[in-house]
Amino acid sequence: MKTVSIKEARDHFGELARQVEQGETVTVTRDGKPVLDIVPHEQPTGIDLEAGRAYLRARGIAIPVPYIADDFDDPLPEDFLLRPMQ
């Protein structure tokens, strides 16, 4: 990992960008203290839904959420938070 000051980063940004493209991480400092890292960009991968389905199938789970009440998303009564817990 390379460390450079803000002034050096500004003066040599193109060269630093080439190094980062090759996989290096560059730490930029101000008054000797790290303030940011320049890191290679990674493409977002998202969720692998098929892997989730395979996981559930392997464990014999056909329906992951078997029941959702019809009033699931209805507003709660106004005094809901004021009632004592039982």
N, C-alpha and C positions, 0 to 999 in steps of 0.2 A: 504494500500500500504506500502510495506516494503522498507526501504532505507538502503543500505550497501555501504561500501567503495570498491574500486577496489580490495584491498588486501583481504578483507573479501569475496568478490565474488569469487576470485581465490581459496581461501582456502576452501570454502564451496559450490562450484558450484553444486555438486550433490544434496545437500539438497535444494538449491535454485531452481534447475530444478524441483524437486518434488513439491515444493510449487507453482511454475508457472503452472505445470500440473493440479493442483487443482483449478486454476483460479486466483491466486494472481498475481499482477504486482509487480516487484521488480525494484526499481530505484537504479542505480549504480552511485556513486559520486567519484569525484577526488577533493581533497582539499575542501570538503564540497559543491561542486557545481555539480548538476546532469549532467551526460554525456551520459547516455543511460538508456533505460528501457528494462527489460526482460519481455516479454508478452506472453501469450498463443498463440500458432499457430492456425490460422483459415484457413480452406479449402476455396479456391477461389470458389465463387458461379457462376460467369459469368452472362450472360444476359438471362432473361427468355423471349424468343421470343414468346412463346404462349401467355404470358400476354400482350405483345405488340400488337399482332394480335387481342386479345379480346378487348383491349382498342380501337383500330381503328374500329372494327366491331360495338362496342357499340355506336360509334359516327357517324356511317354510312359512314365511309371512306373505300371504296373498294380498291382503288389504292393510296397508300401514296405518290408516286412520279409519277404523271400522264404523264410527258413528260421530256425527256432528249434529248437535241439537239445532232445531229450526230457529231458535231464538239466540243462537250463539253470539251474533253481533248486535243484538238489541241493546239500547242504552240501559245502564243499571239504574235502579231506583235512586232518587236523590239522597235518601237517608242510608244508603248502603254502607258507607264508611263510618256512619255514626252508630250503627248497631254493634252491640258487644259480640265478640266472637264466642262461639259455642263449642 
